[in-house]
């Protein structure tokens, strides 16, 4: 797995989380002609978030100078 710096990891976690929120809001709006495409994207982003979250938590356990996950997200995702 490629190594990324902690700032990039932080931004990636936040960006993927925000994208998930945007896609979920879009699905709830019920104005889509093809919600299946958004649902597929949402599944991909959810999987990416799980991976990034795991890496982020590992870095915190190793003593990385990163803010707690809960402090950078509006609400924590599983």
VENWOKA-V337549 format. One record per pair of residues at least 4 apart in sequence whose ideal C-beta (glycine too) atoms are under 8 Angstrom apart, sorted by the first residue. I is the first residue (numbers start at 1). J is the second residue. D is the distance in Angstrom with one decimal. If there is no record, write none. Layout:
<<I,J,D> <I,J,D>>
This chain:
<<4,8,4.4> <4,9,5.6> <4,12,7.5> <5,9,7.1> <6,10,6.3> <6,59,6.5> <6,64,5.7> <6,65,7.3> <6,66,5.7> <7,11,6.5> <8,12,6.1> <9,13,6.4> <9,52,7.0> <9,55,6.4> <9,56,6.0> <9,59,6.7> <9,66,7.6> <10,14,6.5> <10,56,7.6> <10,66,6.2> <10,67,7.6> <10,72,6.8> <11,15,5.9> <12,16,6.2> <12,52,5.5> <13,17,6.2> <13,49,7.4> <13,52,4.9> <13,53,6.6> <13,56,5.4> <13,69,7.4> <13,72,6.8> <13,73,7.6> <14,18,6.3> <14,72,5.7> <14,73,7.3> <15,19,6.4> <16,20,6.5> <16,45,5.7> <16,48,5.3> <16,49,4.9> <16,52,6.0> <17,21,6.7> <17,49,6.2> <17,73,5.4> <17,77,6.6> <18,22,6.4> <19,23,6.3> <19,45,5.4> <20,24,6.2> <20,42,6.6> <20,45,4.9> <20,46,6.4> <20,49,6.2> <20,77,7.0> <21,25,6.3> <21,74,7.7> <22,26,6.3> <23,27,6.5> <23,38,5.5> <23,41,5.9> <23,42,4.6> <23,45,6.6> <24,28,6.4> <24,42,6.8> <25,29,6.5> <26,32,6.6> <26,38,5.7> <27,32,7.1> <27,35,5.9> <27,38,5.6> <27,39,6.9> <27,42,7.2> <32,38,6.2> <34,38,7.7> <35,39,5.9> <36,40,6.4> <37,41,6.5> <38,42,6.1> <39,43,6.7> <40,44,6.7> <41,45,6.2> <42,46,6.2> <43,47,6.6> <44,48,6.4> <45,49,6.2> <46,50,6.6> <46,77,7.7> <47,51,6.7> <48,52,6.2> <49,53,5.8> <49,77,5.8> <50,54,6.4> <50,78,7.8> <51,55,6.6> <52,56,6.1> <53,57,6.3> <53,69,6.8> <53,77,7.1> <54,58,6.4> <55,59,6.5> <56,60,6.6> <56,66,6.9> <56,69,6.0> <57,61,6.4> <57,69,6.7> <58,62,6.5> <59,64,4.0> <59,66,6.0> <60,64,5.8> <60,66,5.8> <60,68,7.2> <60,69,7.4> <67,71,4.7> <67,72,5.4> <68,72,7.6> <69,73,6.3> <69,76,6.4> <70,76,5.6> <73,77,7.2>>
